[in-house]
Amino acid sequence: MKKGDLVKRVRFGIENVPGKRAEKALAESRQWWSDPAVVVRGPYEAVRPETTSGGQQYSKVYRAIDVFYHGQLMSSLPADDFNRI
């Protein structure tokens, strides 16, 4: 992926969460992300704070992109959640 590429979101981070609410949220996310987005920056390295199940905090480094979608600039989205089209 590089600047100017069209991408489509394929992962939403809630696929493995059980329950009706998660299923509904996943369906709504898939519907909202049904159109392609344009990469405006990336890929680059980003850092996100995470917490372990024991309550310890750590920083997670991941590959990120910025996309323009439905008139909005969205920053630091995980590049692994998108496929180039």
C-alpha positions, 0 to 999 in steps of 0.5 A: 500500500502507498499514497493514492491507492484504493483500499477496502477494509476487511477486518474490524477488530470485533469478529471474534467477540461473541454475542448479538451486540457484537454481530450487529456492530460488525454488520453495521461496520461492514455496511458503513465500510462498503466503499473503497477509501483512498490512502493519503499517508502510509504505511508508517509505524504507530504506537497504541497503548494496550492493557494486559488481562492482569492490568499492566500497560504496555505500548503496541507498535503497529503498521498504520495508514491514514485514509480519506473516506466519506469526506473524513480523514481517518488517522492511524488505522491498522494497515493489516485491516485493509486490502488494496483493490 
